Amino acid sequence: MVEKTYNEIKTIKEYALVNKVPIMVDDSIDFIISKIHQKRVKKVLEIGTAIGYSAIMMALSSPNLIVTSIEKDKDRYLEAVKNIKKFELEDRITLIYNDALDVLLKEKYDLILIDAAKSKNLDFFNKFEKNLEPNGIIITDNLSFHGYVEQEPSQIQNRNIRALVRKIRNYIDFLENNIKYKTTFYEIGDGLSVTEKRM
C-alpha cells in the first residue's frame, strides 16, 4: 500500500513537470502538514487545486481531515478528479469547479490555503476570511515568486511580471500592517506566510 501510494504521488509529480503545472514543492507541503498536526486541523479550504497534489498530500497526512478545494481551470480540475479517485479520497476531498471569487461558502475552516492566481491573493483573503475559525490559520504560498519579489522593480524586464510582483508586495504589506491579524513569513519553498487572528 505504501509503495503504491508513493508511486501514484510520483506519477502526479511527473505529470506536473511534463505539463508545466505548478504544484507545491516538498518543503512547503511538509511545512503545511506539520501545521495541520500542530493545530489539529480538521477542515481545510484550498484556493487553487491545480491537479490535486496538495489536497491529496494533506488528506493522506491525517485520516480525519476534510478538504474543500476550488479550481477554475477545466483541464486541471478534471485531472484532479482522476487523481483523487486513484487515492479513493472522494469522500474526504470535495472539488469545486469555479472561479473562487464566485464561490459562496458558509462553512468554517481551521486552515485556508491560498495558492491560486498570485495577483488576487488580497481578493481571496478578503473574501474568505469570514470562513476562518477563530483559532484557524491562513497560509499563502509563493510569496517570493521565484525570487522576483526580492528584486528591485527596475531589474525586472517583463512588464507583466513587474505588475504581478507589485501586487504580491501590496499583499505582503497588507499582512504586515493588519491590526486584526498576526502574520509570520517563512523562507520555505517559494516563500509562504502563516496568518492568524490576534487574540
NUFI-948820 format. One record per residue (C-alpha): x, y negated, z. Coordinates in steps of 0.001 Angstrom, whole numbers, plus 500000, padded with zeros to 6 digits. Layout:
N
<r xx="X" yy="Y" zz="Z"/>
...
END
This chain:
199
<r xx="500000" yy="500000" zz="500000"/>
<r xx="502771" yy="497570" zz="500953"/>
<r xx="504682" yy="498356" zz="497751"/>
<r xx="501519" yy="497921" zz="495645"/>
<r xx="500860" yy="494526" zz="497275"/>
<r xx="504470" yy="493453" zz="496699"/>
<r xx="504288" yy="494456" zz="493026"/>
<r xx="500977" yy="492657" zz="492494"/>
<r xx="502370" yy="489460" zz="494037"/>
<r xx="505488" yy="489764" zz="491886"/>
<r xx="503246" yy="490076" zz="488800"/>
<r xx="501384" yy="486869" zz="489727"/>
<r xx="504690" yy="485015" zz="490169"/>
<r xx="505965" yy="486264" zz="486813"/>
<r xx="502721" yy="485208" zz="485096"/>
<r xx="503064" yy="481733" zz="486645"/>
<r xx="506639" yy="481421" zz="485410"/>
<r xx="505888" yy="482558" zz="481852"/>
<r xx="502721" yy="480450" zz="481554"/>
<r xx="504180" yy="477400" zz="483324"/>
<r xx="501550" yy="477436" zz="486073"/>
<r xx="502821" yy="475584" zz="489156"/>
<r xx="502440" yy="477791" zz="492221"/>
<r xx="503693" yy="477210" zz="495729"/>
<r xx="507358" yy="478005" zz="496424"/>
<r xx="508212" yy="480675" zz="499011"/>
<r xx="509454" yy="478230" zz="501689"/>
<r xx="506218" yy="476237" zz="501537"/>
<r xx="503861" yy="479215" zz="501681"/>
<r xx="505899" yy="480723" zz="504547"/>
<r xx="505613" yy="477413" zz="506439"/>
<r xx="501840" yy="477257" zz="505873"/>
<r xx="501392" yy="480853" zz="507027"/>
<r xx="503355" yy="480034" zz="510204"/>
<r xx="500957" yy="477110" zz="510811"/>
<r xx="497959" yy="479419" zz="510246"/>
<r xx="499227" yy="481684" zz="513037"/>
<r xx="500315" yy="478827" zz="515316"/>
<r xx="496957" yy="477012" zz="515039"/>
<r xx="494898" yy="480231" zz="514928"/>
<r xx="493285" yy="479102" zz="511705"/>
<r xx="490107" yy="480970" zz="510738"/>
<r xx="488776" yy="478861" zz="507842"/>
<r xx="490763" yy="477208" zz="505041"/>
<r xx="489696" yy="474801" zz="502323"/>
<r xx="492176" yy="474698" zz="499444"/>
<r xx="492030" yy="471914" zz="496856"/>
<r xx="493694" yy="473394" zz="493763"/>
<r xx="493500" yy="477176" zz="493341"/>
<r xx="495667" yy="477479" zz="490213"/>
<r xx="495807" yy="481267" zz="489681"/>
<r xx="495007" yy="482166" zz="493293"/>
<r xx="498529" yy="482841" zz="494562"/>
<r xx="498460" yy="480693" zz="497721"/>
<r xx="494866" yy="481670" zz="498588"/>
<r xx="495846" yy="485346" zz="498341"/>
<r xx="499004" yy="484867" zz="500414"/>
<r xx="497063" yy="483041" zz="503130"/>
<r xx="494319" yy="485701" zz="503210"/>
<r xx="496879" yy="488516" zz="503369"/>
<r xx="498606" yy="486829" zz="506320"/>
<r xx="495567" yy="487068" zz="508613"/>
<r xx="492802" yy="489700" zz="508378"/>
<r xx="490064" yy="487363" zz="509673"/>
<r xx="490942" yy="484359" zz="507513"/>
<r xx="488265" yy="482949" zz="505182"/>
<r xx="489409" yy="480762" zz="502247"/>
<r xx="487329" yy="478456" zz="500053"/>
<r xx="489333" yy="477275" zz="497046"/>
<r xx="488438" yy="474783" zz="494304"/>
<r xx="489848" yy="474775" zz="490754"/>
<r xx="488745" yy="472705" zz="487735"/>
<r xx="490880" yy="474359" zz="485027"/>
<r xx="488790" yy="477158" zz="483482"/>
<r xx="491678" yy="479411" zz="482377"/>
<r xx="493386" yy="479194" zz="485769"/>
<r xx="490097" yy="479765" zz="487583"/>
<r xx="489392" yy="482929" zz="485542"/>
<r xx="492930" yy="484203" zz="486173"/>
<r xx="492443" yy="483553" zz="489907"/>
<r xx="489188" yy="485545" zz="489853"/>
<r xx="491066" yy="488505" zz="488315"/>
<r xx="493937" yy="488259" zz="490803"/>
<r xx="491649" yy="488090" zz="493843"/>
<r xx="489780" yy="491188" zz="492613"/>
<r xx="493094" yy="493081" zz="492335"/>
<r xx="493647" yy="492497" zz="496050"/>
<r xx="489971" yy="493229" zz="496893"/>
<r xx="489707" yy="489877" zz="498665"/>
<r xx="486416" yy="488721" zz="497095"/>
<r xx="484692" yy="488903" zz="500494"/>
<r xx="487213" yy="486511" zz="502080"/>
<r xx="488164" yy="484151" zz="499236"/>
<r xx="485404" yy="482065" zz="497664"/>
<r xx="486359" yy="480320" zz="494421"/>
<r xx="484574" yy="477197" zz="493200"/>
<r xx="484970" yy="476230" zz="489542"/>
<r xx="484596" yy="472437" zz="489536"/>
<r xx="486403" yy="469140" zz="489962"/>
<r xx="486990" yy="468905" zz="493726"/>
<r xx="485774" yy="465296" zz="493745"/>
<r xx="482361" yy="466534" zz="492527"/>
<r xx="482050" yy="469272" zz="495172"/>
<r xx="479912" yy="468681" zz="498255"/>
<r xx="480688" yy="470862" zz="501264"/>
<r xx="479006" yy="470766" zz="504665"/>
<r xx="481222" yy="473308" zz="506400"/>
<r xx="484130" yy="472503" zz="508700"/>
<r xx="487629" yy="473904" zz="508225"/>
<r xx="490622" yy="474454" zz="510505"/>
<r xx="493026" yy="473820" zz="507628"/>
<r xx="492567" yy="471728" zz="504499"/>
<r xx="495321" yy="472294" zz="501924"/>
<r xx="495693" yy="469588" zz="499272"/>
<r xx="497611" yy="470984" zz="496310"/>
<r xx="495940" yy="469652" zz="493153"/>
<r xx="496398" yy="466538" zz="490969"/>
<r xx="499022" yy="464526" zz="492864"/>
<r xx="497596" yy="461217" zz="491650"/>
<r xx="494361" yy="461999" zz="493533"/>
<r xx="495798" yy="463005" zz="496939"/>
<r xx="494256" yy="459965" zz="498608"/>
<r xx="490859" yy="460584" zz="496979"/>
<r xx="490905" yy="464213" zz="498141"/>
<r xx="491906" yy="463194" zz="501670"/>
<r xx="489174" yy="460565" zz="501950"/>
<r xx="486518" yy="462891" zz="500538"/>
<r xx="487247" yy="465963" zz="502644"/>
<r xx="488478" yy="464564" zz="505979"/>
<r xx="484873" yy="464793" zz="507225"/>
<r xx="485137" yy="468583" zz="506732"/>
<r xx="488065" yy="468890" zz="509148"/>
<r xx="487510" yy="470486" zz="512547"/>
<r xx="488533" yy="468175" zz="515453"/>
<r xx="491692" yy="470223" zz="516100"/>
<r xx="492277" yy="471023" zz="512427"/>
<r xx="495164" yy="470037" zz="510160"/>
<r xx="495506" yy="468736" zz="506619"/>
<r xx="498577" yy="469928" zz="504711"/>
<r xx="499599" yy="468171" zz="501490"/>
<r xx="502138" yy="469802" zz="499166"/>
<r xx="504589" yy="468384" zz="496560"/>
<r xx="505184" yy="465014" zz="498225"/>
<r xx="508734" yy="464904" zz="496879"/>
<r xx="507510" yy="465683" zz="493344"/>
<r xx="510748" yy="467335" zz="492171"/>
<r xx="512846" yy="464605" zz="493823"/>
<r xx="511276" yy="461739" zz="491841"/>
<r xx="509679" yy="460168" zz="494924"/>
<r xx="513131" yy="459569" zz="496459"/>
<r xx="514429" yy="457860" zz="493292"/>
<r xx="514431" yy="454159" zz="492515"/>
<r xx="511445" yy="453404" zz="490219"/>
<r xx="513787" yy="451761" zz="487701"/>
<r xx="515677" yy="455074" zz="487327"/>
<r xx="512545" yy="456936" zz="486205"/>
<r xx="512378" yy="456674" zz="482418"/>
<r xx="508957" yy="458264" zz="481872"/>
<r xx="506157" yy="455746" zz="482431"/>
<r xx="503560" yy="458379" zz="483374"/>
<r xx="505853" yy="459920" zz="485991"/>
<r xx="506628" yy="456430" zz="487321"/>
<r xx="502888" yy="455757" zz="487752"/>
<r xx="502362" yy="459129" zz="489415"/>
<r xx="505265" yy="458568" zz="491812"/>
<r xx="503800" yy="455182" zz="492762"/>
<r xx="500512" yy="456901" zz="493707"/>
<r xx="502310" yy="459553" zz="495770"/>
<r xx="504244" yy="456816" zz="497594"/>
<r xx="500990" yy="454954" zz="498275"/>
<r xx="499563" yy="458157" zz="499745"/>
<r xx="502650" yy="458620" zz="501957"/>
<r xx="502284" yy="455000" zz="503156"/>
<r xx="498604" yy="455673" zz="503890"/>
<r xx="499535" yy="458695" zz="506029"/>
<r xx="502368" yy="456890" zz="507830"/>
<r xx="500227" yy="453891" zz="508756"/>
<r xx="496984" yy="455675" zz="509574"/>
<r xx="495897" yy="454919" zz="513146"/>
<r xx="493337" yy="457754" zz="513115"/>
<r xx="495809" yy="460485" zz="512141"/>
<r xx="499350" yy="461516" zz="513017"/>
<r xx="501439" yy="462936" zz="510164"/>
<r xx="504728" yy="464817" zz="510226"/>
<r xx="506732" yy="465138" zz="506999"/>
<r xx="508885" yy="468162" zz="506212"/>
<r xx="511655" yy="468618" zz="503644"/>
<r xx="510434" yy="472106" zz="502852"/>
<r xx="509901" yy="473326" zz="499305"/>
<r xx="508890" yy="470300" zz="497250"/>
<r xx="508121" yy="468259" zz="500377"/>
<r xx="504973" yy="468580" zz="502446"/>
<r xx="503114" yy="466880" zz="505272"/>
<r xx="501024" yy="468059" zz="508210"/>
<r xx="498312" yy="465654" zz="509338"/>
<r xx="496175" yy="465965" zz="512463"/>
<r xx="493731" yy="463721" zz="514272"/>
<r xx="495168" yy="461627" zz="517082"/>
<r xx="493705" yy="462678" zz="520419"/>
END
